[in-house]
Amino acid sequence: MNTAELSARFGDRAEVSESYGDTTIDVAPSDWIELLTFVRDDLGYAFFDWLTGVDEPPDAFLVVAHVYNPAAGERLLLRTRVPRADPHLPTAVGVYRGANWHERETYEMFGVIFDGHPYLVPLLLPDGFEGHPLRKDFILAARVAKPWPGAKEPGESGHGAPSRRKTLPPGVPADWGTPDA
């Protein structure tokens, strides 16, 4: 990616970094739509791949979008941080139509409100569901109401600790005695 064009447009309002071979650009929420439009129109990142949220307790959510430039074969991670107390961000649907469902899912799972979204209603959860299940402070009611139905942890069965199979160390001939001796 040509960072000179980005610096000319955003100056110190955008922070560019490399992470696991991908270029990452961080901006303030007020520059979110301008950044999305710029990378699409001026840098050729025409393919919108995904958008999601990341809970960063105690005070913020990170909204991350992944875009792709098919001509150059390059990817970008675009990020902005919204405050937990007022998680509002302008919708990206006007820039990338594919952001519609991703923003609905992020709204439903994290509670980030995308201002101006054409249809910001729940997408996956049943009607009447309360809360945002991908927040780190969300309590799973099913685990509170009854114990987890899986296998118990070692020592929880009431029969003591599980025993291990008795074997000789590697390289010890079998006729040197039994492991119990």
C-alpha positions in Angstrom: 0.0 0.0 0.0 1.2 3.5 -0.8 1.3 5.2 2.6 2.3 8.6 1.0 -1.2 9.1 -0.4 -2.7 8.2 3.0 -0.3 10.6 4.8 -1.1 13.4 2.4 -4.8 12.9 3.0 -5.0 12.2 6.7 -1.7 13.5 8.1 -1.4 12.4 11.7 -5.1 11.5 11.9 -4.3 8.0 10.7 -1.9 5.6 12.3 -0.4 2.9 9.9 1.1 -0.3 11.3 2.0 -3.8 10.1 0.6 -6.8 11.8 1.2 -10.4 10.7 2.0 -9.2 7.2 -1.1 -7.0 6.8 -1.2 -3.3 6.8 -3.5 -1.8 9.5 -4.9 1.7 9.6 -6.3 3.2 12.8 -8.4 6.4 12.7 -10.8 8.2 15.1 -14.6 7.5 14.7 -15.0 10.9 13.1 -12.6 9.9 10.2 -14.1 6.4 9.7 -16.3 7.1 6.6 -13.6 9.3 5.1 -11.1 6.5 5.4 -13.4 3.9 3.9 -14.2 6.1 1.0 -10.6 7.1 0.4 -9.3 3.5 0.3 -12.1 2.5 -2.0 -12.0 5.4 -4.4 -8.3 6.5 -4.4 -6.4 3.3 -3.4 -8.5 0.7 -5.2 -9.7 -1.4 -2.2 -13.1 -2.1 -3.9 -13.8 -5.4 -2.2 -15.4 -5.3 1.2 -14.7 -8.6 3.0 -15.9 -8.3 6.6 -16.6 -6.0 9.5 -16.8 -6.9 13.2 -16.3 -5.7 16.7 -13.8 -6.5 19.4 -14.6 -5.9 23.1 -11.8 -4.0 24.8 -12.8 -3.6 28.4 -13.2 -1.6 30.4 -13.9 1.4 28.1 -14.0 0.7 24.4 -15.0 -1.4 21.4 -12.8 -1.7 18.4 -14.6 -1.8 15.1 -12.5 -3.6 12.4 -13.1 -3.8 8.7 -11.2 -5.9 6.2 -11.0 -4.7 2.6 -9.2 -6.0 -0.5 -7.6 -4.5 -3.6 -8.1 -7.1 -6.4 -5.8 -5.4 -8.9 -2.8 -5.2 -6.4 -3.7 -8.3 -4.5 -3.4 -6.4 -1.2 -5.5 -6.4 2.0 -6.1 -3.7 4.6 -7.4 -3.8 8.1 -9.2 -0.6 9.0 -9.9 0.1 12.6 -11.5 2.6 14.9 -12.2 2.7 18.6 -15.7 3.7 19.9 -16.3 4.4 23.6 -18.2 1.7 25.5 -20.3 4.4 27.2 -21.6 5.8 23.9 -20.8 3.2 21.1 -21.9 5.1 18.0 -20.3 5.0 14.6 -21.5 6.2 11.2 -22.7 3.4 9.0 -20.4 2.2 6.2 -23.3 0.9 4.0 -23.1 4.1 1.8 -19.5 3.2 1.0 -19.6 -0.6 0.9 -23.1 -2.1 0.6 -21.8 -5.4 1.8 -21.3 -3.8 5.3 -25.1 -4.0 5.9 -25.3 -7.5 7.5 -21.9 -7.1 9.2 -23.0 -3.9 11.0 -26.3 -5.6 12.0 -24.4 -8.5 13.5 -22.0 -6.2 15.3 -24.9 -4.1 16.6 -26.6 -7.3 17.9 -23.6 -9.0 19.3 -21.7 -6.0 20.8 -24.2 -3.2 21.0 -22.3 -0.8 18.6 -24.9 1.5 17.0 -24.3 2.4 13.4 -25.9 5.8 12.9 -27.7 6.1 9.6 -27.9 2.4 8.9 -31.0 1.6 6.7 -32.3 -1.3 8.8 -30.4 -1.8 12.1 -32.4 -4.6 13.6 -31.3 -8.0 15.1 -30.1 -10.5 12.6 -29.3 -13.8 14.4 -30.7 -13.9 17.9 -34.3 -14.8 18.7 -36.9 -12.1 19.3 -36.8 -10.7 22.8 -33.2 -11.7 23.4 -31.7 -9.3 25.9 -28.1 -8.3 26.0 -25.1 -8.5 23.6 -23.6 -12.0 23.8 -20.1 -11.2 22.5 -19.4 -8.6 25.2 -16.9 -9.9 27.7 -19.2 -8.9 30.6 -22.2 -10.9 29.2 -23.3 -13.7 31.6 -24.4 -16.9 29.9 -27.7 -17.6 31.6 -27.7 -21.2 30.6 -24.5 -21.8 32.6 -26.0 -20.1 35.6 -29.2 -22.1 35.5 -27.7 -25.5 35.2 -24.2 -27.0 35.1 -22.4 -27.5 31.8 -23.5 -30.9 30.4 -20.1 -32.0 29.3 -17.6 -34.4 30.9 -16.5 -33.4 34.3 -13.0 -32.1 35.1 -10.5 -34.4 36.7 -11.4 -34.7 40.4 -15.0 -33.5 40.1 -16.6 -37.0 39.7 -16.4 -37.8 43.4 -14.2 -40.9 42.7 -10.9 -39.2 43.3 -8.3 -38.3 40.8 -8.2 -40.3 37.6 -5.5 -42.9 37.5 -3.0 -43.2 34.8 -2.1 -46.4 33.0 0.9 -48.1 34.6 3.7 -48.5 32.1 7.5 -48.9 32.2 9.7 -46.0 31.1 10.8 -46.1 27.4 13.7 -48.5 26.8 13.2 -50.6 29.9 12.8 -54.3 29.0 9.5 -55.9 29.9 11.2 -58.7 31.9 12.7 -56.2 34.4 9.6 -56.4 36.6 6.2 -55.0 36.7 5.5 -51.3 37.0 3.6 -51.9 40.2 6.6 -53.5 41.9 
